[in-house]
Amino acid sequence: MAVRYRPLLLLLAALCLAICRQIINPSSKMPICFAKMDVRVQRALIQRVDKMLTTSCGVAANSQVPIIISVSGGLDSVALLRLVHRIASRHPWRLHVLHFNHGLRPEAVTEEAFVQELSKSLELPFFVRYGDPQRLKTSKLGLQAAARDWRQGESKALLSALEKDEDGVVLLAHHADDQVETQLLKLLRGGHLARLGGMRAREGPFARPLLSTRKDELKAFLCEENQSWMEDASNAQPVYQRNRVRLELVPMLVDLLGGKDALHNRFQEIAQQSGQLSSLLEELCEQNHGPEYSSNAKQGTKHAPGYEVPLAFCLDVSSFQDLPEMVQYEFVWRFVSNACGAMLSHSAVGSIVRSILSDQRAVPFTWLLGSGWELKQKGSQPVEPMKRSKRSLQYAGLHPRTLRAYRTALDRFLKHVQRKRLSISKPWKLDQQVAEFIDLSYQEGEPMSYSGHLLSALKRFHPALRLELPVASQYFRNWQRCYVPSRALPAHWELVEAMMGLAHAQGFHEFALLLALGFNAMLRTSEMLSLTHQHLVPHRHGKGMSLIIPGSKTSQGNPQVLLVLDAELIGYATSLRRPGERSLLWPGGAHRFRQLFAALLRRLGFAEDDYTPYSLRRGGATWFFQSSLSLDATVARGRWSCNKTAKQYIDEGTFQLAQVSFTPVQRSRIRTWRLNFLPVDADPAYDAPDDENDVGPFDCPEGLTNITTLIKRSGSDKFFPHHYERYYEHWLKDKRCKPGLKIVEIGAEHGRSLKIWDDYFTSPKTVLGVAYGNSAGGVEKTLGPKTSVIWGDQSKNETMQDLISRGPWDIIIDDASHEPSHMIYSLFSLWKSLKPGGLYVIEDLETNYWRHGKVVYGYKLKNTGIGTTAKWSAVKKIEQITQVLVRHQIGAKNLTVMPGDESLCAVEWGMNIVRLRKCTREERAFHPKMSPKVFFDKKKMDAWIEEAKSTNPII
């Protein structure tokens, strides 16, 4: 009986032992093997790994080469150790085991003891290296990258200590499954098709002999050897990107392709094709550049203080545009990776290529490569990768641009001395020659700054000359006394808004933003052009934004921060900001910036030399001083070095602005484009100062007549047949006793509705009606003391602009032509004239469903009826606008239909009537945060938004 059930008893004993080991040490795992590895399969595996070691990995078969096996204790590394130990019996190799204890997990001590015990059982030398957990966690590279760099450095150090005459190797346990994961990660990160081959079998001192072996083969081998291993619980958690690829993406691909074999074969084919493409590009590069790219890569050095090039690579771009596009991309990638080791994505390489090939090659560009490296180019000069080092105290406080100006001025003077064969051997002779050179520059009309830079350079580079140049200094002071600076004319704020509106309408949104920032923050041109998306930092509560200026001529190289409080500007900046991006807001360069600036001026009727980009700073300074009435605040915001200079600057700007007068054509165009500037997330109603009358609740006297009675008494159709009183009763009760309330009703037939509002609201400031033609017959007779009426057509822009100028409004009611396209046009035109918390009501929606061609109030309905598009149906358009109420919850930042609909807080439908409510200031300030997770189909969302906007009215 016992003999009969012996196999079953042994199996149960093995299971119990494994369960006990898991309870005692959860991080360990005892392999439970129900089927042993076939002997022939095992022999083939050992032969395959042996061949990989001696061929692809380059390990000499008959030499005493030191081999370090990196063992973590997991399945992969333990299998590598056992395989290499079995293979080493055929070769005179010297094996060593290296284990890394990062100190990041409680199981690290158990894993170290396990690897040490395993090494002892195999009689192999054991080495362990301990990491600094705090340093790894706080590294700028990230935890995974920092840990990898630390392991590689320690491995190289140990290998260097073990090597004698033979070149050693460090073996890593990456296998075929890891290779597939690496290729997938490269695809996800935007890698070039020529670099999808995955990991190489040999890279420097590191070798990977298991790249042709799958993980299930390694597991079967360990089961056959009855060898346990350690399980890292973090590998089963989708925390890191590689884990998510392994746990989520790979199983999905295996299922789609029909098995692991198909997946591995497919990625082996991709690796093979990628290698062929890489070889082809290598040949093309050699054909266009020769070996080592000698015609387009040359040795060079950087002499500017504060910079160094450890690997002196330069890229001559003078003939770069003549190369094939594919070669341009490949050459830039190889150039950057060889120079500083930065691995760029295909899109990043494309951006660098486009910058090099830009028409504005006279404008320098800088591309951040990471790890402190940056790529710099100026004009046709070579492109150089540079690593910023600590500045020398000799040039501390000097901006590199200022230093270049000093050297240029000194160079000009030295050439003059050489050409005239002058003597400057003594200080007094130098003083005399410098004075004559300054006088000559003055007579020839050269810029005064050249002479100032020359004097500053001599005193900075040779401090002993500070008191030895009295004549030259006197000449320069005389020049300063008679110098009349030609400053840019300050720009008026209305002109700036018109230029913003024109730039926005033409699609230059970032340019429009820079115009606003330049005026509001008094930025110099160079400061505007240096701004990136990272320099715009909206505050959490939404009521302010920090503007970081990376450097200016008064900051001594330090960043400066300005506070922006303009709500419209903050909203516009937030709509364009791309968090985390380092790209410039205006990548086109200074020349293109000035060209577009001049083009906008011409479009508005000005000569292109009437204003310059610096006019933004001058106009902003004058406007800010007049608004704040504080010289100290203006000096601080404008970042001047002294109050005297700022006062002179502002006084002159105020005098010039007082003399400026626009022609009728210019003023008309300015007015037109200012009104057409409607940024998505900006709403001028929120930029107005707080009104104490806007803060409720409001106390009402007792005994007031309810609105139902007033509507019924008026004889208006609001009672019969529509019965709108049931909606107005709760829609308007919170505003009934608000002091200074302003209400407008479009459609004033007989004035009956105006009488209702005049009697219902206790202390309104304005009750306005808009009447049209004969439909307003007799309305004059019904006007009360607080009520007024204007004549106009709600389909005309002139009427809408008149209503906007009379606002902002607390309540707008559309009971006019009932033509659906007029309803849409009025809503889009007047929404931004509503106060925060204001109501927009549209009555008589039934006309949206009437048949095409029916006449209502003299208008013939077009394309109306059930199922029509949003272009002809106000109901459909408002349904589209309602979708934006979920934009924050679903993370759809670009979900917008109507300009300013970001301020929409509620839409309430009734029978034949709809109410749209604008957010109060408090509601807008505490909008829910934009969700970082995206659960919608972005392509479908973009298509829907585009279709919705295509049916919007032209305002």
Salt bridges, closest charged atoms under 4 A:
ASP38 OD2 - ARG40 NE 3.42
ASP50 OD2 - ARG90 NH1 3.20
ASP50 OD1 - HIS91 NE2 3.33
ASP76 OD2 - HIS175 NE2 3.16
GLU107 OE1 - ARG105 NH1 3.31
GLU111 OE1 - ARG105 NH2 2.81
GLU154 OE1 - ARG129 NE 3.55
ASP177 OD1 - HIS264 NE2 2.91
ASP178 OD2 - HIS175 NE2 3.32
GLU181 OE1 - ARG242 NH1 3.27
GLU181 OE2 - ARG246 NE 3.16
GLU203 OE1 - ARG208 NH1 3.12
ASP216 OD2 - ARG214 NH2 3.76
GLU217 OE2 - ARG48 NH2 3.12
GLU225 OE1 - ARG82 NH2 3.01
GLU225 OE2 - ARG86 NH2 2.31
GLU231 OE2 - LYS29 NZ 3.85
ASP232 OD1 - ARG105 NH1 3.35
GLU248 OE1 - ARG244 NH2 3.33
ASP261 OD1 - ARG214 NH1 2.85
GLU282 OE1 - ARG334 NH1 2.74
GLU330 OE1 - ARG195 NH2 3.14
GLU330 OE2 - ARG334 NE 2.63
GLU374 OE2 - LYS376 NZ 3.94
GLU446 OE1 - ARG412 NH2 2.56
GLU494 OE1 - ARG667 NH1 3.61
GLU494 OE2 - ARG674 NH1 3.60
GLU497 OE1 - ARG674 NE 2.74
GLU510 OE2 - ARG578 NH1 3.91
GLU527 OE2 - ARG524 NH1 2.78
GLU527 OE1 - ARG639 NH2 2.54
GLU581 OE2 - ARG578 NE 3.07
GLU608 OE1 - ARG602 NH1 2.55
ASP651 OD2 - LYS647 NZ 2.76
GLU652 OE1 - ARG487 NH1 2.60
ASP681 OD1 - ARG887 NH1 3.49
ASP683 OD2 - LYS918 NZ 2.80
ASP690 OD1 - ARG921 NE 2.91
ASP691 OD2 - LYS835 NZ 3.84
ASP694 OD1 - LYS738 NZ 2.78
ASP694 OD1 - LYS835 NZ 3.83
ASP717 OD2 - HIS722 NE2 3.97
GLU725 OE2 - HIS723 ND1 3.09
GLU745 OE2 - LYS718 NZ 2.77
GLU749 OE2 - HIS750 NE2 3.42
ASP759 OD1 - LYS755 NZ 3.64
ASP802 OD1 - ARG806 NE 3.07
ASP810 OD1 - LYS738 NZ 2.32
ASP810 OD2 - LYS835 NZ 3.76
ASP815 OD2 - LYS718 NZ 3.41
ASP815 OD1 - HIS818 NE2 3.54
GLU843 OE2 - LYS718 NZ 3.22
ASP844 OD1 - HIS722 NE2 3.19
ASP844 OD2 - HIS818 NE2 2.73
GLU902 OE1 - ARG924 NH1 2.70
GLU902 OE2 - HIS927 NE2 3.76
GLU908 OE2 - HIS730 NE2 3.37
GLU908 OE1 - ARG915 NH2 3.09
GLU923 OE1 - ARG917 NH1 3.05
ASP942 OD2 - LYS938 NZ 3.14
